[in-house]
């Protein structure tokens, strides 16, 4: 009995180092969350409070007028659907292609394999801004051959996002696939399972946490993209995405900050929902990627 009480007391007392780490973590979380709080708060404030010389971290008269202006803007539903379409297609193709590429790089031995792995890392070192203009001319040339993937088409955004998402996705999933013992595949072969059946029925579920981590990163990259959408979707306004829709509220005479904050809040909601749905798998997936 005494031992149990002693153990409980020890467990209730926190070490100073751990307490300091928890305080630092709370402070960092507060610093990260404050811009989000201010964004939502500004979206709920009337115009007079947003432009006040003495801003307050609260509002006495919350309003939904800013959201009504955003939702009532011409083409907002179309822009939202375009963003969803691009993000979903990019996530689906990224998962499929990165998984198959990771299996090939891990389970097969072929000439140039190491060089290919190094190139995947090098591809992550090139700044996005440095490739924007070359990609513009490339997409224009692609459009002459395949109009669906040329300029002013959503297909061009899908191709560009895949090009930037796949190197990191392949590198992450490679660690998960390598962690699956080869003996498991040999045992499956002895039981009569083909390589295809082993890949999709056994290997695929085992690397699911890594796939979830890849899907979140791909979704955020495609959903929040503004640079490529502004560069490739030039004159075809019906193919513009949600980040471009917020530009409507940036006016030469005076910016509509309430609508801008409301639009940014609406853009954040799908990402938060997606993150909440996969957060458990995401944590284990990122931890496994670090170990791999």
N, C-alpha and C positions, 0 to 999 in steps of 0.2 A: 504493500500500500504506500509506504514511504517512498519507494523507488518510483512508483507511478506519479506521485505528487512532484517529486524532484524533476522527473522527466517533463512534466507539464509546465513547471516553472521555467525550466531551461528553454523549452520550446516557445514559451510566451515572451521571453526576453530576447530582443533583437540585438544583434551585434552592431556596434557603431558604424562599421564600414558598410553594412547592408542598409542601415537607416539612411546614411548619406547617399548611397546609390539610389534608393527609392525617392528621396527628395529631389535629386538631380533629374531622375526620370520624369517626375511629376512636373518639374519646371520646364523641361524640354517639351513635354506633351502640351503644356499650356501655351508655350511660345508657338508651337506648330498649329494648334487649334485656334488661336486668337484670330488670325486672318479669316478663317472660315466663319467664326462667330461674327466678325465685323461685316463680312459679306452678307450674311443672312440678315443681320440687324439693319444694314443699309437698305436691303431690299424691302424691309417692312416699314421703313421710315418715310414720312411724306417729304416732298421736295424741300420744304423750308428747314427741316431738321438736318437733312443731308448736307446742305450747303451752309450750315450755321458756322459762325466763327468760333464757337465754343462747343465742339461735338461732345456728346455724352455717350457712355457705353450702355445706354438703355434708351427706350422710347416710351413716351406716355400715350402716344396716339398711333398704335400700329395700324397699317393699312395694307390692302392687297391691290391697290391701284397699279403699282409697278408691275406686278405679275399679270394683271389684266392687259396692260399695254403690250407686254411681251407676247402673251398668248394670242392677242388680237392682231399682231403684226402680220402683214401680208406674207404668205409663204412660210410661216414659222413651222407649221406641221410638216410641210414638204422637206424643209431643212432637217428637221428632227428625224424624219424617216430615212433621209439620205445618210445621216450619221450612223443610225442604227444599222442600216444595210452594210455600209462599209466596215463598221466595227465587227459585225457578226461574221461576215465573209472572211475578213482578215484573221480573226480568231480561229475559225474553223480550218482554214487552209494552213495557218501557222502550226496548229496542233498536228494535223495530218502529216505535213511535209517534214516538220522538225522531228517527229517521232520516228518516221521511216528513215530519215537521214541519220539520226542518232543510233538506230539499230544497225544500219549499214556500217557506220564508222566504228562501232564497238564489237560487233560480232563477226565482221569479215576482215580479212587481211588482204590488202591490194596495194599496188604501187602508187605512191603519191598520197597516201593516207595521212602521214604526218604533215606534209606540206599543206594539205587541205585544212587540217585542224589549225595550223598557224595562221592561215589566211582568214579563218573565221574570227580569230582574235584581232588581226590587223584591220578587218572590216569595221570593228567597233571603235577603232582609234581615229577614223576619219571624221572630221566635223560635218554635221549635217549641212550647214550653210555652204561649205565648200563644194558640195555635190548638187546643190539645188539647180544651178544654171545648166550643168551638163545633163542632169536628168530632164530638164525642160526640153532641151533639144532632142534627147533620146525619145521622150514620149511623143514629141511631134513627129519623129520618124516612124515610130511604132504606129501612130495613128494613120499614116499613109498606107500601111499594110493591113492593120486591124483597127478599124475606126472605134470599136468598143473600148479599146485600151489607149486611145489617144487623148490629146488635150480636150478639156471641157467634158470629159466623161468620168464617171465614178470608177471605171476600170483602171484608170491611170493611178488613182489613189490607192487602190488595192495592190497593184503591182509594187508601188514604191514602199508602202508599209510592209509588205512581205519581204522586200529586199533588206529592210533595216531590222525587222524582227527576227528573221530566221537565224542569223549567225549566233545571237545570244541564246535563242531558244534551243538550237542544236547543241550548243556548248553546255547548257544547263541539263538537258535531258540525257546527254552522254554520260554524266555521272550517275544518274538513276539507272540507266540500262546496264552500265558496267557493274553496279552493285548487286545485280541479280546473278546468282551463281550459274556458271556454265553447267554444273552438274544437274541443275533443275531442267535445263533444256534436254540434256542427254536422257534423263529419266522420262521426260515426256515423249521422246522419240521411242524409247523402249516400250512405252504404253501404246504406241501406234499413232501418236499425234504428229502431224506434219509441221513444217516450219511455219507455215502461214497460220495454222491453228494455234500453235504455241505463242506466236507473236501477238495475236489478237485476243485470245482467251486467257492467257496466263501472264505474259509480259506486260501487256497494256494495262490491266488492273494494278499490277505491282508498281508501275511508274505513274499512277494517277496523281499523287501529290505534286510531282514535277510538272505534269500537264496542266494542273490547276494554276500553278505559279506562272507558267508560260502564258496561259490564257489571260490572266489578270494584267500582266505586263503588256501583252499585245492589245488588249482592249483599251487600256489607258492611253497607249501611244496613238492608236487610231482615233479614239474618241476626242482627245484633246488637241489633235493636230490642227494647226492654223496655217503654218508656213507652206506646206505642200498644197493644201486646199486653195489657198490664195494664189499660189503660183500656177497650178495646173487648171483650175476651174476659172476661166477668165471671163468669157462672155455668155456662157450658158447658165443663167441665174437659177434655173430650175434644178440644176445639179449641185448647187452650193450646199455646204454642210452647216451644222449648227454654229460653230465658232464664227463663221462668216456672217451669220444672221445678226450677231451682236453688233457688228459694225454699223448697222442701220442707226443705232442710237448714239453713235459718235458723230455729232453735227458740228459744222464749222463755227456756228454762232454760240452754241452752248451744248455741252454733252449732257445727255439724260442719264445721270449716274444711278438713279433709282432703277430704271429699266435695265441698265448694264449689270447692276448687282443682282437683279431678279433673274436675268437671263443666265448669269454665271451660276446662280444657285440651282436653277433648273438643270443646267448642264452637269452639276455635281451629283445630283440625286441618282441617276442611273449607275454611276461609278460606285457610290456608297452601297446601293442595293446589291450590285454584283459582288462587291467586296464582302458584305455581310453574309451572303449566301455561301461563299467559298472560303471564309476566313480560316476555318480549322485546317482544311487541306492546304491552304496557302502557307501557313506558318511552318508546317512539316515539310512542305515542298521547298521553301526557301532554305530551311535548315539542311535539307538533303542536298541542295545544290551547292551549298558552302562546303559540306563534307566531301561531295564528289569532286 
